[in-house]
Amino acid sequence: MTFIEAVKDGLMLVNRTWQLVLIQLGMVFVSSIGFFIIVGIPLAIAFIIFGIDLTGLSDIRDVFRILKGPSDIISKYLGLFLIVLSSFLVYITIVALLGIYVFGGSIGVIGKLLKDRSVRFSLRVFFDQARKLFLRLLAFTSVIGVITIIAAFFLGILGGGIATLVSFAQSQDSTLALFFGTFFSLILIIFALGLIFGILSITLYGIASLFFKDTGSLKSIKEAINYLIRHPNAFWLNIVLFVGYLIASFLLILLSYPFTLIPIIGTILSFPYQLISYAFETYLGLMILASILTYYYSTEIESKPAEPIIETPVAESAPPDEPVEKENMAQDTDLKDTIQDT
């Protein structure tokens, strides 16, 4: 399958499951309401206790006055600070779990449609697939998160080492420091981009393995790595789709800039534009996911030949051993003669 065929098939799948975009928008709406309920109310109580007039927050000096001595405020209102921090952590946890649940349902609907083109979107299928994939997807994202943290830590160490080397070169020669700084910065950027795209590719194709092969989190990562080794074009497909997504997002941000130049009407019009922009970005994200799943399914699942059925030959009964039978008959005759003589 070519890249263009994968993108076309991904667009077709997303157009047949356009309800997923509405579900994503609904999740954003619920998350926004949850933020005001879980975080906003404790934060407003904290502002009142701190003596901040909420009607005067338009003056930025009030905020800086509070942030001028944060250690004094934390030590004075430690209990309230812990309540606000706990509510924020609870909100982040709920939103993350909700996002994984909705993401699992989207994967399940698109993957089920790939297996059977006659399947139609329904909320029952969505919730069934979301419930089926939730725990495995949660474990998978946790493992990927740990890998991402380790990779970021490694990049930080590498960047610190390069900065130390450049500082040492500056103390020796400015020309040498310029060369080292440019050379190693380019190496660090290339290595970081390769690591980011590698983790992203393992994540997406690991999710495909998790759905189509019913593998666990660690087995899915191993399957994704082996798949990328066997099909290196899958890695480049991921890069092309991700770069296209970044270009489209940049154009949307660029188009929103004129709204900031209009004093009042621009602010009013910016809200529906932001909503449309998020819906379009969600559509693009689902298209990328559908294209990745399509490419994986066509190259890994459908391309495998059917295993031949090996028929086990039925064992034939061995012919009777005639000499042995004759010898037994002779022995029986001798025994009868002996009995008669007696």
N, C-alpha and C positions, 0 to 999 in steps of 0.2 A: 504494500500500500504506500502511495506517495503522500507527501505532506499536504498537497492540495486536496486529495481525496479524504484525508483524515479531517481537515478543517471543514470541508463541505458536509461530511457525515456528522461532525460535531454540531454544526449549525442546524442541520435537520433535526437532530435529537433535541436540541434546546428549544427549537420552534414547536416541537410536539409536546414539550414539557414546560411551556412558558409559565405555568402556574408556580414553578419553583422560584421565579423572580419575585412574585408576590409574597411567597412565604419568606424569602429573605428580607423583603421590605417590612413585613410584619414583625420579624425578629428584631429589626432595628427599632421599630416603634416600641415594642415591649421593653427592649433594653433601655431606651431613653426614659420611659416611664419608671422602670425599676431604678434607674440612677437617681431620679428625683425623690423616690420613696425611700430607698435604702441609704443613699449617701446624702442627698440634699437636705432631708429633714434633720439628721444629726448635725450636719454642718451648719445649718441655720441656727440650731440651738446653741452650738458652740460660738457663733458670732454674737448671739445675744448675751451669752455669759461673759464673753470677752469685752463686751461693751461697745460693739460695732453697730452703728446705725445702718441697717440694710438699705435704707432709702438713699444713703449717701455714698454708696459704693461706686458711683460714677466718678468720684474724686479718687484718683489713683494714690494720693498721699495717704489715705486711710489704710490701704492695703500695705504700703511700705511701712507705715507706723506699726502695724501688727507684726510684720516680718522683720522689723528692726532688731527685736530681741526674742527670737523664737525659743531659745533655751529657757528663758524666764517664764514664758507662757506655758511651755511643756511641763516644767517642774511645778508650776502653780496649779495647772489643770491637767495633771497626768491621767487621771481617770477618764475625763472627757476626751482627751486626746486618744486614749486607747479605744474608746467606744467608736470614735470617728474612723480610726484606722481599721478596726475590726469590721465596721460596716463596709468600708471600701474593699477590703479583702473578700468579704462575703459577696459583694456585688461582682467583683472580677471573677470569682469562682462560678457564680450562677451564670454569668454571661458566657464564660468559656464552655461550661457544660451544655448550655443551650445551643451554642454555636456548633459544637461537636455533634449534638443530636440532629440538628437541621442539616449539617453537612453530610452525616451518615445517611439520612433520608434521601438527599439529592443524589449521592453516589448510588444508592440502592435502586432508585427509580431509573436513572440513566443506564446502569448496568443491566437491569432487568429488561429494559427496552432493547438493549443490544442482543441479549440472548433470545428474545422473542419480540419480533417487530410488530406483532399484532397487539401487544400490551398497550393499554391506554392509561393515562395518568389518573390516579384517584388518591384521595387522602388516606384511604385504607392501606393501599400499597406503600404510600410514603411513610406512614407511621409504623407499619410492619417492618419495613427495611431499616428505619431509624432505630427501632428497638432491637433489631437483630444485630446491627453493626455497632451499637453504641459502646459496649464494653471493650470490644476488640479495638475499635477506633480510638477509644480513650487510652488504652494501653500503648497503642502504636504512636499516638501523638506525644505521649509522655516520654517514650524512648527517643523519638526524634528531637524532642525538646532538650533532653540530656545531651544528645550528640551535638546539637547546635550550641549549647553552652560550652561544651568542651572545645568545639571548633573556635568559638569566639575567644575563649581563654588562650588557646594556642596562637591565634592571630595577634592577640594583645602582647604576648611574650615575644613573638617575632617582630612586631612593630617596635617594641621597646628595645630589642637588640639592634635593629637597624638605626633607631634614633641614637643609641649609644655609639654605634660605629660612626655615624655622621658627625656627632659631636667631637669624637676623637680626631676625625679627619680635619675638622675645622681648626683644631688647635695646631695642626701640622701645616696644612696648605689649604687655602680657600678654593683653589681650582679643583684639587682632589676632593674636597668636601662637596662641591657642586656636582661632580661626576658621580660620586658615591650616592649622594642624596637622590639624584634623578634616576640612576640605574636601579638602586634597591627599592625605590618607591614604585617604579613600574613593575618590578618583580612582585612586590607585595600586593599591588592592585590586581595583577593577573592571577596570582595565587588565590587572593580573596574571592575574586569573581568565579574562578573555577570551583572553589570550595562551596560557595553559595549555590551555584547552579547544580553542583553535584548533589548537595543535600536536598535541594528542591526536586531534582529528578528522582532521587531515591524515595523521597516522600510520595510523589505522585504515582510512580510505578509500583511502589510498595502498597499503596492504597488499592491499586488495580489488582495486585496479587492477593491482597487480603479479601477482596470481594469475589473474584472469579475462582480462586483456588481454596478459599476458606482457610487460609493460613493464619498463624498467630503473628504477634508483633515482630519478634526476632526473626522468624522464618520469612515474613514478608520482606524485611530489609535484605535478607540474604538472597531471596528470589529476585528482588529488584536489582541488586548489584550484578547477579549472574545474567539477568535479562539485558542490562545495559552493556555488559561485555559482549554478549552474543549479537545485540542489535545497537551498535553505536549511533545509528541515525536517530534513534529515539531520544538520545541526549540533545542532538541538534534541533529536533522538533520542539523540545521543551524550551530551548533558548529562543527560537524564532517566535514562539507563542508568547513568551514572557516579555521579550523586547517589544513586540507588537502591543501588548497590554500597557507597557510603560509609555509608549508613544501616544496611544489613545488617551491615557490618563493625563498626560502633559497637555494635549490639545484641549481637553475639557477644562483644565485649570486655566489655560491661556484664554479660552473663550469666556470664562467667568470674570476676567479682569475688567472689561468695560463696565460691569455692573457697579464696581466700586467708584467709578467716576461720576455716577449719577447720584445726587444727594439723597433723595427720599425714595423715589420710584425704584432706584437700583436695589435698595435694601429689600423692598417688597418683592421685586422680581427675582432676587437672588435665591429666595427660599424654594420656589418651585423648580428653579434651575438646578439647585443642589440635589433636590429629590430626583429629578430626571437624570442627572449625572450619576447618582449612585445606582439608580436602576440600570442604566446603561453599563456601568462598570460591573455590576452583578451579572448582567447578561454576558458580558465578555468573559468573566471568571468561569461561569458555567459552560461557556463554549470551549474554553481551554480545557476544563476538566473532561468534557465529553469527547474532545478530540484526542486527549491522552488515553482515555479508556477505549476509544475506538481503535486507535493504533495498536494498543497493547492486545486487545481482543483479536484483531485480525492477524497479528504477527506471532502471537504466542498461543492462543487457544484454537482458532480456526485453522492455522497453518499446520498444526500437528496431524500427521496421518493417523488414521484409525488403526488401532492395534489388531493385528491379524489373529483370528480365532484358530487356535491349534487344536485339532481334533485328536483325541487320544485313541489309538487303535484298540479295538476290543480284543482281549487275549483269547485265542482259540484254544479249545480243549486239546490236550496232547493225545495223540493216538495211543491205544493200549499197547503195552509192552507185551508182544506175543510170546517171546521166549520165556519170560518170567511166568506168564500164565500157564504155559504148557508144563513148566517145571513144577508148579504148584499142583496141577492135576495129577502128575505122576506121583508126587509125594502122597496125595490122598489115596491113590490106588494101592500103593505099597502098604499104607496104614490099614486099609480094609482087609488086604490079604493076610496081614499079621494077626489081626483080630480073629479071622476065620480059622487059622491054623491053631490058635490057642483054644 
